[in-house]
Amino acid sequence: MNISLRPELEQFVQEKVQGGTYASPSEVIEDALLRLREQEEGDEISGDELNRLLAEGEADLAGGNVVDAEEVFAELRRRSAEKRGRVG
């Protein structure tokens, strides 16, 4: 199999090989494809798992185990700022 890469990606692959991270360009591409496959597989959720999560959420809602949306967004903003190093 032969592939063509844009020049900047070809340079990136060469840097990985020259830096000793990988032994060959083929290893770089293989690793990238394996990571892509893992990412895609991780993004999928089975119907059974989705149904389980929905039932769990409905049970929480029925039991009054809920959090105000504004509190959730405030916490997400705080965590985001913390990760960026801008804690107020």
C-alpha positions in Angstrom: 0.0 0.0 0.0 1.3 3.4 -0.9 0.0 6.6 0.7 0.5 10.3 0.0 0.8 12.8 2.8 0.7 16.6 2.8 4.3 17.9 3.2 3.7 19.1 6.8 2.4 15.6 7.8 5.3 13.9 6.1 7.7 16.2 8.0 5.9 15.3 11.2 6.3 11.6 10.5 10.0 12.0 9.7 10.5 14.0 13.0 9.0 11.1 15.0 11.4 8.6 13.3 14.4 10.9 13.6 13.6 11.6 17.2 13.6 7.9 18.0 10.0 7.6 19.0 9.4 5.2 16.1 11.7 3.0 14.1 10.0 3.7 10.7 7.4 5.8 9.0 5.2 2.7 8.9 5.2 2.5 12.7 4.1 6.1 12.9 1.2 5.6 10.6 0.2 2.2 12.2 0.2 3.8 15.6 -1.9 6.7 14.3 -4.4 4.4 12.8 -4.7 2.2 15.9 -5.3 5.4 18.0 -8.0 6.5 15.5 -9.7 3.1 15.7 -9.6 3.2 19.5 -11.1 6.7 19.5 -13.9 5.7 17.2 -14.7 2.6 19.1 -14.7 4.5 22.4 -17.2 7.0 21.0 -19.7 4.3 20.3 -22.2 3.2 22.9 -24.4 0.1 22.7 -28.1 0.3 22.8 -28.2 -1.7 26.0 -25.7 0.7 27.7 -27.7 3.7 26.5 -30.9 2.2 27.8 -29.2 1.5 31.2 -28.0 5.1 31.4 -31.4 6.5 30.5 -33.1 4.4 33.1 -30.5 5.5 35.7 -31.2 9.1 34.8 -34.9 8.7 35.0 -34.6 7.0 38.4 -32.4 9.9 39.6 -35.0 12.4 38.4 -37.9 10.5 40.0 -36.0 10.4 43.3 -35.2 14.1 43.2 -31.5 13.5 42.8 -30.9 16.4 40.4 -28.6 19.4 40.1 -29.6 22.8 38.9 -28.2 23.4 35.4 -26.7 26.7 36.4 -24.7 25.0 39.1 -23.4 22.4 36.6 -22.3 25.1 34.1 -20.7 27.2 36.9 -18.7 24.1 37.9 -17.7 23.4 34.3 -16.5 27.0 33.9 -14.5 26.7 37.1 -12.8 23.5 36.0 -12.1 24.9 32.6 -10.5 28.0 34.1 -8.5 25.8 36.5 -7.1 23.7 33.7 -6.1 26.9 31.8 -4.4 28.2 35.0 -6.8 31.0 35.6 -8.3 30.2 38.9 -10.2 33.2 40.4 
